[in-house]
Amino acid sequence: MPVWPLDGGQMLGAILGPRKEVLLHKISMISAILLALFALSNQILFGALLMGYFAYTNYQRYQMITNWRR
């Protein structure tokens, strides 16, 4: 799963490099939201909550990076 801070997100970050950190967090947000919706549709509440938390933390990181670069 390409969701930062999980292993797949760490690998994606290494592939993209430090200059593409905004893209990393966008991909992670979208992946986490889709996985949360999938978990909800299969009635896996803990998985949905966990992916929702990861989507929120990636959104926070995205906001921090974009505000810092202004």
C-alpha positions as CSV (number, residue, x, y, z in Angstrom):
1,M,0.0,0.0,0.0
2,P,1.6,3.3,-1.0
3,V,0.4,5.0,2.2
4,W,3.0,7.0,4.1
5,P,4.2,6.1,6.9
6,L,3.7,2.4,6.0
7,D,6.4,0.5,4.2
8,G,4.8,1.0,0.8
9,G,4.7,4.8,1.4
10,Q,8.4,4.7,2.5
11,M,9.3,2.9,-0.7
12,L,7.3,5.3,-2.8
13,G,9.1,8.2,-1.1
14,A,12.5,6.6,-1.9
15,I,11.5,6.1,-5.5
16,L,10.2,9.7,-5.9
17,G,13.0,11.4,-4.0
18,P,12.9,14.3,-1.6
19,R,11.9,16.9,-4.2
20,K,8.6,15.1,-4.9
21,E,7.4,15.0,-1.3
22,V,4.2,16.9,-2.1
23,L,3.3,14.2,-4.7
24,L,4.1,11.5,-2.2
25,H,1.6,12.9,0.3
26,K,-1.1,13.4,-2.4
27,I,-0.8,9.8,-3.5
28,S,-0.8,8.6,0.1
29,M,-4.0,10.6,0.9
30,I,-5.8,9.3,-2.1
31,S,-4.7,5.7,-1.4
32,A,-5.7,5.9,2.2
33,I,-9.1,7.3,1.4
34,L,-9.8,4.6,-1.1
35,L,-8.6,1.9,1.3
36,A,-10.8,3.4,4.1
37,L,-13.8,3.3,1.8
38,F,-13.0,-0.3,0.8
39,A,-12.7,-1.2,4.5
40,L,-16.0,0.5,5.3
41,S,-17.8,-1.3,2.5
42,N,-16.5,-4.6,3.9
43,Q,-17.4,-3.6,7.5
44,I,-13.8,-3.5,8.7
45,L,-14.1,-0.6,11.1
46,F,-10.6,-0.7,12.5
47,G,-9.1,-0.7,9.0
48,A,-11.3,2.2,8.0
49,L,-10.3,4.2,11.1
50,L,-6.6,3.5,10.6
51,M,-6.7,4.5,6.9
52,G,-8.7,7.6,7.8
53,Y,-6.0,8.6,10.3
54,F,-3.3,8.0,7.7
55,A,-5.2,10.2,5.2
56,Y,-5.5,12.9,7.8
57,T,-1.8,12.8,8.7
58,N,-0.8,12.9,5.1
59,Y,-3.1,15.9,4.6
60,Q,-1.4,17.7,7.5
61,R,2.0,16.9,6.1
62,Y,0.9,18.2,2.6
63,Q,-0.4,21.4,4.2
64,M,2.8,21.9,6.2
65,I,5.0,21.4,3.1
66,T,3.0,23.7,0.8
67,N,2.8,26.4,3.5
68,W,6.5,26.2,4.2
69,R,7.4,26.5,0.5
70,R,5.4,29.8,0.1
